[in-house]
Amino acid sequence: DDYQTTIRVSGAADREQERYPLLEEHLEVDLSGLSEAEVAKLKTIVERSIDKVCTVGRTLKSGTEVTFEVVDEPLARREFGTDAARA
């Protein structure tokens, strides 16, 4: 079925640490045509779907370690191949 939805993400920034300690996501969709049971089922399906396929969400929740390195482009091409150097 067709439907319109908007997803909004917001959160107060911690300016001292330059990060967002909490992000709040809201999926805005017209639920007026659904019963309470259908709304509950929809919420369950949406939450399960996000948990299953949202790589960014799972990455953030897991506290993934991030590494960073400045690499000479010609060296990166030799080590990782042309496409990897552009990614």
N, C-alpha and C positions, 0 to 999 in steps of 0.2 A: 504494500500500500504506500501511497505517497503521503508525505507529511513534511512540515517545515519545522526546523529546530535551530536553535542558536546555542552555542556552547560558550560560556563566559568563564574566564579564569581571572582571579584577582587575589591580592594579598598585600599586606603592609610590608614595606621594605625595612630591613634592619640596616640603616645607613652606616652604623659603626662597623659592621662586618661586611657590608655590601653584598647582602644576600636576602632571599625571601625565606623566612623560617616556616611560613605556612602559605600554601596556595589553596584557594577555595575554588572548586569547579562547580558550575551550575549548568545543567542541560535544561534548556527552556523549551517546552513542547506543550501543545494544547492537549490537556488530559480530560477536557470536559465531556467527551463522549465515552469515557471509560468508567466502569464500575470500580468500587474500592478494590475488589479482588483483582481486576484487570490492571489497575495501577500498581498494585503490589507485585504482580507477576512481571509487568514491564520493568519495574525497578530491579527486580532480581535478575532478569535477563540482561539488562544493560550492565549492571555491576559485574556479572559473570563474564560477559563479553569483553569488557574493559580489562578485567584481570587476566583474561586469556590471551588477548592480542595486542594490548597496549605496551609496546616495548619501552617507551619513554617512562610511563608510569611505573612499570616494574623496576626499571633501572634506578629511578629516583628513590623508590621505596627501599631498595636493597642497600642504599648507601654506597653505590659503586665508586671505586677509586678511579680517579682520572689522572693520567700522566700526560705530560706535555714535553715536546722536544722541538727545537729548531733544527731543521735538516737541510743541508745543501741540496737544491733541486736535482742537479745531475746525479748526485749520489743516490738520492731517493729513487730516481728512475731506474738505476742499475739494480738496487736492492729489491724494490717493490714492483717494478714495472711501470709503464707510462700512466695507466689509468689510476693506480693507487696513489701516485704522486699528486694527482689532481683532486682526489677525494678529500 
